[in-house]
Amino acid sequence: MGRIMVITGARQVGKTTIAKHCYTDFQYISIEDPLLRSSYANLTAEQWNAYYPKAILDEVQKEPVLIESIKSVYDQFDAARYVLLGSSQLLLMQKVRESLAGRCIIEEIYPLCLPEMLTNDIEQEIVLSMFQQFLTSFSLHPMLPDFKLAPNYAKRKKAYEYYLQYGGYPALVNENFTNADRQLWLDNYIRTYLERDIRDLAEFRNLEPFVKTQKIAALLTGKLINFSSIAKEANISVKTVQRFFQYLEISYQTLTLQPWHRNPLKKLSKSPKLHFLDPGIQRTILQKTGELNGNEFESAIIAELYKQ
């Protein structure tokens, strides 16, 4: 790693687990605690180097001044090493670009992809999917004449069906979880996302317009984005809709897929498509069970390709 690594991604995708697993000799510091937050913020660069020369700082966007402190340590002490974690791309990355440009490596973490779901623990080697093999070698050979002939076909099919139903958040693959437990976890995730992540991004006095827009977005996954139509449905301005959609994207809930066209100008002028990055989250927002419709299925596949 570089001397400073920034790991960002949606809440509960495993950023802390990965950091602790990879950097066992680093001290873990949570910035969530408001009582300790100011104490860390008041440390000088010399004190950081003396007491925490190697550290993982979790939810660092809660106290942006700490990024300035880490910059100062970086500039003064060659041996200092830090891993910064954050679930808010806007708050974290804006400060990182201002203060740590050229000083850090940035890694984005997403929910589990299917090859990761086929492993039993964090130590097990991941076998690349055919799509990943193609991306790395531009070849699909050797390829079986039928997917069903694969020796682990049953396990792959089970993981695929699970993903379409519940998505890829790591906590949900707990073998002790029932389907009811998984649904309750997803319900709580949506509530926490609204109460914490969105309130971090914008100091809403009233969350109702955003919640309504979020539900409309979930209904429109896999479809072309028409901000004017959404604004009319949500009874808010077009600019507000665009801002809400930006919040969904920078908090790693959605992906805006730009259109493909041979003509570069038409690529810029045509409407993009909206895709939720996790089918479990999208379905939970709508409180939907049962089979996916065509657009939801398209989004689930696009999200999986994007993660892989």
N, C-alpha and C positions, 0 to 999 in steps of 0.2 A: 504493500500500500504506500501512498504518499504520506507525508507528515500529517496531513489533515484529510480525512475522508468524510464526506457528507452522504448519509443514507436517508432517503426520503421515500414516502409512499403512503398509501391509505392507512388509517388506523387498523391495528390488529392483523397486519400482513406478516408479522414476524421480524420486524426490524431489530427490536431489542434482543430477541433470541439469537438471531444471526450474529449480531455484534458481540454478544457475550460468548458465543461459541467460538468465534474466530479470533477474538482478542482477549484470551483468558488472563493475561497479565495486566490488563487495563482496569483501572478503578471505575466502577459504575456510579454515575451521579445522575439522579433524577431531578429535573428542574420543575416538576409538577408541584412540589411542596411550596406554597407561597411564603411560608415562614423562613425557609432556608434560601429561597431564591435571591433575596436581597443580600444575604451573606456572601453567596458565590459572586454576585455582581460587584461587590466591593473589594474583591481580591485584586491585588496588583499582579502584573505579569510575573514579577519575581516570586510572588507567593504561589501563583499557579505552577510555576516551574519547580518550586521547592516541595509543595505538598501534592500536586497532581500532575506530574510530568507526562504520565500516560493515562488518559481518561476517556470514558464514553459519556457524553453529555446527552441525556434523553429529553425530548421535547424542548430543545434549546430555543425554539422560536418563542417560547413563553417569556424569555428574557433576552431580547435581541442584543442588548449591550454586551452579553457574554461573547458574542461573535467578534466584537471589537477586541475583547480581552484576549481571545484565542489568537487573533491576528497579531496582537502585540507580542504574545509569547512566541509565536512562530518566527517573528522578525528578530527577536532577541536571543532565542535559545535553540540551538540546532538539534538538540536531543529530544525536544518535546514532540509528542505524538497524540493526536486527538481524533475521535470518531464522534461526529455530530449527528444526532437522530432527530427527525421531525416529521409530523404527519400533515403539516400544512405547507403545501408547495409554495403558495404565494408569500406567506410571511417569512418562511425560511429562505427560499431561493432569492427573494428580493434582497435580503440582507447579505446573503452569501455573495451574490454578484457585486454588491457594493463594496464589501470588505475583503472577501477572500478570493477575488478574481486572480487566477494564475497561481493560487496557493493550495488548491484542494482538488480532490477527485470526487466526482458526484456519481452516486449509484442510486437508481430508482428500483424499488421492490414492489412487486405486484402479488396478488393472490396466486396460489399454486396453479401451475399448468398441469396437464394430464400426465406427462412423464414424471413429474414430481409426486403426483398422487399415487403412482405405482410403486413408490419406494416405501419402506417400512420405518425408516428413521433418518435423521439428518446426516448420518455417516455413510449411508448406502449410495453407491454410485448411480447416477441417473443415466438411463439408456435413452439416447436421443430418439425422437420420433422421426418418421419418414420425412416430414416437413423440415425438421431441423437438420437432418442429414443432407437434404437437398440444398438448404441454405449454406451449409459448410462445404459441400463438394460439388454442387450443381449436377448431381447424378442420382437417379433412383434405382440404380442397380447395385446388388441383386435385389429384386422385388418379387415377393410371393404372388402367384396368380390370383389368390383370394385372401382377403384379410382373415377369414375364419381359419386358415391354415396356420396362423401364427401360434406358437406353443402356449402363449399366455393370453390367447384371445378372450377367454371368459373373464379374466381379471381386467383386461382393457375395457371390455364392454361394460362391466360393472362400474368402473371408474367414470366412464363416459356418461352413463345414465345418471350416476350420482351428481356429476358436475352440472348437467342440464337442470337438475332439480334444486340443488343447494349451493352451487357455485364452488369457489376454490379457496375460501378463507381457511387457514390452517387449523384454527380451533375446532372446526366442525368435523374434521376427520378423526376425532377422538372416538375410539372403538366403544367406549362406554356410553356415548351419546345415543339417545333414541331419536327418532325423527321429530318428536315433540320438543326434545331438548334443542335440536338444531333450529327449529322454527322460532323457539323462544330466544335463542342467541341472536338470530337475525333481526327479530323485532327490537331487541335491546340495542343492537348495533345501530339501527336506523335512528332510534331515540337519542343515543349518545352522539351520533353524527350531527343531528340537528341542534342538540343542546350545547355541544362543545366545539366541534370543528367549524360549523357555520357561524356560531357566535364569535369565534376567534377571527374569522374572515371579515365579518361585518357586524356592527353593533345594532342588530335589529331590535326595535321596540316591539314589533309584531312579526312573528315568524310565519303567520298564515299565508301571505302571498308567496313566500318561498316554498312552503310545503305544497301548495296548490300547483306551482310551477314544476316542482319535483315530480309530482304524480303525473302531470301532463307529459313530462319528459319520459317517464317510465312507459307511458302508453305509446309514445312515439318512437321508441327504440327501433332501430333498423329502418327508419323512414327519413326522407329529406326534411331538413329544418326550414320552417317558415316562421320567422320571428313575428311577423305581423299577425298571422293567424293565432299563434300562441298567446300573444299579448291580448288579443280580443277575448280569447277563452278565459284567461287568467284575470282579466280586467285590470291590467297594469300597462305601463308604457313599453314600447319596443326596446328602449334603452335599458329598462329594468330587467326585461326578459334576457337580453344579451348579457347583462351583468350576472344574473342568476345562473345562466348556462356556463359562464366563465367560472363561477364558484364550483359548479358540479365537476368541471373538467380539472381544475387545479387542485381539487381535493380527491382526485383519483377515483371518481365515481363514474365518469363518462369519458368517451373518446369521440372526438369530432373527426370523421373520416372525409378528407377532401376528395372530390370527384376525380376520376381518371379520364383523360381525353388526349387524343393525339395532338390537338391544338392547345398549346400552353395557355393561351388567352382564355379559352373556354374553361380550362381547369380552374382559373381564378374567378370566373364569372358565374359558374354553375353552383347550385346549392349543395352543401356538404350533407352527409348523413350523420345522425346521432346514434351512438352505440353505447349501451351500459357495459362496463368492464366486468360485471359479475352478474350472471343470471339469477343467483340466489337473492342478491340485493334488489334487483329490478322487480322480481316477482313479489318480494316481501313488501316493497313500497305499495304495490297494488293489492296486497293480501290475496294473491292469486295462487291457486293450486291446479294440478292437472297438467295436461300437455301444453307445450309451447306453441304459439302460433308461428306463422312463417317468418315474420319480422323478428320475433324474439329469438327464434332458432338462428337466424342470420347473425344477430348480434352476439349470441353465445359463441358461434364459430369464429367470427371476426375477433372477438375478445381473446379467444384461445390462440389464434394465429398471432395476434399482437404480442401476447405474453411470451409465446415460444420464440 
